[in-house]
Amino acid sequence: MSPGDSPLRIAMLAYRGKPHVGGQGIYIRHLSKALSDLGHHVEVLSGQPYPVLDPRVPLVELPSLDIYNDYFPLRMPGMWELKHWPDWVEVMSFSAGTFPEPLAFSLRAWSQLRSRLGDFDLVHDNQCLGYGLLAIKRDFPVLATIHHPITVDRRLELEHAEGRYKKFSLRRWYAFTRMQTRVAQQLDRVVTVSENSFADIVRDHKVDPDRMHIVPVGVDPDLFKPLPHVQRVPGRLITTASADVTMKGLAFLLEALAKLRTERDDLHLVVIGRKKEGGASARKIDELGLSGCVEFVTGVTDERIVELYGEAELAVVPSLYEGFSLPAIEAMSCGVPLVATTGGALPEVVGADNDTALLVPPGDAEALAARIRTALAEPELRARVGAAGRNRVEAQWSWRHTAERTVEQYRELLADNAHHARNH
């Protein structure tokens, strides 16, 4: 085996890795497994919620104070919980009103990796971009994946925020994006997942385009596949939404559903994600009288998610913006016809309107309702779009393909570092 083919030892960083909701945990789990399949050694360093990993991939737990846990979110940690200096950084950042996890996790990762200098060839950061990475960079070659700049979330949240205090709170909470911009600008190599995200990172984080590369993410088409034995449930729609993230556009889908239910009372929605009691979506459901026809499903296996797709007549991605959208390609891979917006990278990912997906403008409940109405009324259209979507995913996206292209980036990073070392 030539040095160019030798197995690599990779430390992968994930400041949080929720298994089924939010792309980070999904990306970490599938990419680390696909890299292992190619013969590389991967260890994942993560804070809570921890990712679910392939048995061959060790998980190094770097516990945060878990301030944003599902059961008691925004809890103030007790003094007895502050055992190490990153704990103090986390609690002070939280007290100042900003999201503390990326910074505190990066410092814990630095502390861990300092004691393991000979164990890894490189460090791959997944969207943390904390200041600790700049310290890690002194000891290891570092590559970061930025799925999309969180500055976009910040902009969309502020646009939809009501009242001065809400806007002030959001600006404070998103203060960590300034750190992410500074860190991204100093990394030798940044990988992103779409042309759209590439342009947004250059614009918002001011990263040098010459240091950026596109590696699309994937799906496992052998797992996410049509299930002929599963019966479609008439009137069922399915979507994925993490809590009350404005960017995911769930409010517009709920408005469209309420509109359509005046014409068809069997219409209902399955949301893969956790319902936040008292949150914006819960309030919207009550306000629109939808409490009996919206079901939230969380903590289920991938196999059950595939069954849920199989039971749906339509999948909907109502996002205002997406850097890529794993739920979109998972639905397409299952052969479910997809209604999606043109927000962010979605058209690039899902393909042409009326061919591999049905597209509508973002933030338009009327347009969403009209497209869902048409699709539900035309079984031939649903069958054609569903089959074409599945073909597109099989042709373009698999995790193996993602892993192979990521390894190319690792080898180029190592070659650049070796060249740099020789010249100094």
N, C-alpha and C positions, 0 to 999 in steps of 0.2 A: 504494500500500500504506500503510495507516494505521500509526502507531507501534505500535499494539496487535498488528499482524500482522507487523511487520518481523522479519527473521531474527535470531536471537540468536547470540552468540558464547559458547560454553560450555566451560569447563575442567572436565573430569571426572577425579576422583581415584580411583585404585584401588591400594591398597598392595600387592595381589597379584591376579593375574588369570588363574589356571590355566584353560586353554580349555575342558576338558570335565568336570572334577571340581570340585564346590564351586560354589555359585551365583554367586559374585562375578564370575568371568571371563565367564560366560554372560550375566549381567545387563549388564555393561559392553559386551560385543560387540553384543548385539542392541539395547539401548536406544540406543547411539551410532549404529548403522546406521539405526534407525527415525527418530531425530531428524534425521539427514542427509537421509533420504527426505522429511522435511517441509520441507527447505530451510534448516535451521540449520547453523551451523559448530561442530563439536565437535572438541576435541583431548583425548586421553586421556593423563594423566600417571600412570605406573605403575612399581612395582617388580617384581622377578621373583617368580614366573614371569609373563612378560608375556602380556597377552591377545592373542588373534588377532582383528584388527579388519577391518572393511570397508576396501577400498583408499582410499575417500574420507576416512577418519578418520585423521589423523596420530597417531602414538604418540610421546610424549616419554618416553624411558626415563630413569628416576631410579634407577640401580642401588643396591640395598641390598648388604650384605655377603653376602647369600644364605646365611645360616647354616642355613636349613631346606631346602636343596636336596635333590632326590630321591636324589642319588648318594652324598653324604657328609653326611647331616644332623647337626646339632649340632656342626659343625666350629668350632674357635676360629680366627678370622681372624688372619693374621700382622700384625705392626706395620706392615709396608710397605703394607698394604692400607688403612690409616687415613689417607685423604687430606683429608677435610673434617670439620668438627666434628660433623655428624650421625653420621658413622662412629664417632666416639668415644662418642657417646650410645648408639648401637646396641650396641657391644661391652660397654659398662659395664652397660647394662640386662640384656644376655644373661648377663654374669658374675654379676649379682645374682639370676639364676634366673627372671626374668620374660620374657614374650614381647616382644621389642623392636621388632618391625616397625612397628606402627601409629604409635608415637611418632616413631621415626627417619624414617619416610616423610613424616609430616606436616611435619617440619622441613625435609626436602629440598624438598617441594612449596612451602613458604613461601619458601625461598631462590630457587627457580625463578620463582615468580609475582611476587616483588618486582621482578624485572628485566623484567616484562612487564605493567606496570600498565595500559596502554591497550589490551591485546589481547583482553580478555574482558569480557562484561557480568556474568557471575556464575560462581561455582565450585560444582560439585556433587560432594560427597564421598560415596563409597560405603563406609560402615561402618568407616572408619578411626578417626575421632573422636579424633585425636591433638591434643596441646596446640598444635601448629603451626597448627591451624585457627583458633584464637582470634586468632593474629597475622594470618592471611590475612583474617579477618573485618574487620580495620581498613581493608583496602584494597578488598575486594570483598564484594558480597552473597554469603552462603554458605547453601546448602541441603544437608542430609545425608539419605541413605537409610539407615535402620537396618532390615535384614531381620528381625532379632529381636535382643534383647539377649544378648550373649555371657555375661552373668551366668547365663542358663539352662543353657548348656553347663557352666559352672563348677559349678552346683548338681548337675547330673546326674552329672558326672564324680566329684564328691566323694561322692555317694551310693553309687556303685559301686566306689569305691577301697578297696583292701584294705591295712590297716596304717597306722600313724601317719606313717611317713616319706613314703609315697605321698601321703597327704593334705596333709602339709606342703609337698611339692614342687608339688602342684597349686595350693595357695593362693598360693604364690610365683609360679608361672607365670602365673596368672590375675590377678595384681596390676594389670595394665593395664586391667582392667574398671573400676577406680575412676576412672582418668583418663577413660575413655569416658563414665562417668556425669557427671562434672564438665563435660566439654565439651558433651555432649548438652543439658544443662540451660541452657547459655548460647547455643545457636544460635537464630536467629530462626524457622527453619522446619525441621521434620523430617517426612520422608515415610516411611511404612512400608507393608507389602504386604498386611496382613490385619487384621481386627478383633482376632484373638487376639494378634498381635504388638503392636498398639496398646495393648491392656490390659497386656501384659507390660512394655512400655517405660515406661508411666506408673507401674507398680508398682515396677520395679527401678531405672530411671534417674531416676524422679521428674521426668519432663519434663512441663511444663504441657500438658494435653490441647488447649488452645486453639491451641497452636503446632504441632500434629500433624495430618497428613492421610494418608488411605489411597489409594495408587495400586497396585493389584495388578500383578504382573508378567505376562509373556505367554509365548506360544510361537508359532512360525511354522507355522500349520496346513498351509501348502503344502509345507513341508519334512518336518515330522513328520506323516506321513499313512499310512494303510493301504497296503500294497504287495501287491496281489492275486497277483502272480507269485511272491512269496516263500512257500515252504512252511513251515508250522509244524513244529517238531521235537517229536515226542512226548516229554512229560516235561520239557520245558525251562522253567525259571523264569529271570527276569531281575531284577536290582536294581542300584541305583547306590549306591556307598559310598565316601566319601573316607577312605582309610587306616584308622586304628583310632579313629574318633570314636565314643565311647560312645553319644552321642545318636542315631546312625543305626541302632542296634539290630541290626546285622548278626549279632551273637552269637545272638540269638533266632531269626533266620531259619535259621542254621546248625543250631541244635538241632532246629528243626522239620523241616528237610531230613533230618537223621539219623534222626529218628523215622519219617518217611514212606518212607525208603529200605528200611526193614525190610519194607514192604508192596509197594514197587515199585522194582526196582533200576535202572530206566531213568531215574529222576529225577535231574536235574542242574541246576546253577545257574551262570549267567553273571553276573559282577559287573563293572559298568562302573566301573573304578577301579584303582588300583595296589595290589598286594599288598605289604605291609610285611614283609620277611623278619624272622622272629623276633618279629613283633608279636603282639598279642592274637588277631587273626583267624587268622593263620597257625598259632598254637598250638592254637586251637580246632579248626581243620580237621584237624590231625594227631590231636588227642585224640579226635575223633568219627569218625576213619577216613574222612574225606571227600576226601582229597587227589586222588583220581582223578575226582571229579565236581563240583569247583568250579573254574571258569576265570575268571581276572581278565583283563580287556581294557582296555588303556589306549593313549592317543595315536592314536586312530582318528578318521576324519572323521565329521561329523554324518550323512552319507549312510550310512556303515557302521553307525552307532548305530541309525538308522531300520531298516536291514535286520535288525539283532540283535533289535529289538523285534518285527519281522515274523516272526522265527523262533520267538519265545517263545509258549508257551501261556498263560502268566500273567506279569504284572509284579507285583513285591512291593515295597512301601515299609514296612519294619518299624520305622520311626523311633520313638524314645521321645518326640520332640518335633520339630516343624517350624514355622518361622515362615511358610512358604508351601509349598514343595516343587515345584521345577521338574521333577525326574524324574517326579513323579506326573502332571503335566499333559502332559509329553512322551509318556509311555506311553499315556495316555488319547487323546491326539491321534493316535497311531498305531493306535488301535482295539484295543489290547491290553487284555483285561480286567484290572482292577487289584484286588489285595488290599492294603489299607493299614490302618494302625492309626488310632486316634482321637487320636493325640498332637498337642498344640498345634493348629495351624490346619488340620490335614488334613481334618477333616469339612467345614469351611467351604470348602475348596478343591475336594475331589473329589466333594462332593455326598452324596446320601442312600444309606444302606446298602441293598444289594440292588437298587439302581436304576442309579446311575452307577459304583459301586464296591462292593467287599465289605469291610466294616470289622470290625476286631477290637480289643480293648483293647491298649495298648502294654505291652511287657515280658512278654508271655504266649506262650511258645513252643507250649504245648498248643493255645491258641485259634488261633494262626497255622497250625499243622499241620492242625487240623480244617477250617478254612476253605479251605485250599489243596486238601485231600483232596476236599472237596465240589465245588469248582470244577473240578478235573481230571476228576471223574466225570460232570460234566454239561455236554456241549458246547453245549446250547441256552442254558444260563445264561451261559456264557462269551461266546457270540455276542451275546446281548441286552445284557449289561453293557458289553462292548467297544464296541458301536455307540452306546449311550446316553452313554458316557464321551466318545467322539469328538464327539457332538452338543453336549455341555455345553461342551467346550473351544472349538468353533467359535463358539458363541453368546456366550461370555464373555471369552475371552482371546486377544488377538493383541498383538504388540509395537507395532503402529501405535496401537492403543487406549492402551497403556501410555505411549507417547511423547506422544500428544495430551494426556493427563491430566497428564503430567509438565510439559509446556510451560505448562499452566494454572498449575501451582505456581510455575514460574519467573516468570511475568508477575505473579502476586500478590506474590511476594517482592520484585520490582523496584518494584512500585507501593508496597508498604509502606515500602521503603527511601527512595523519593523523597518520600513523605509525611513520614517521619521527618526527612529532611534539611531539608525546607521549614520544619518546626516548630522547628528548632534553629538 
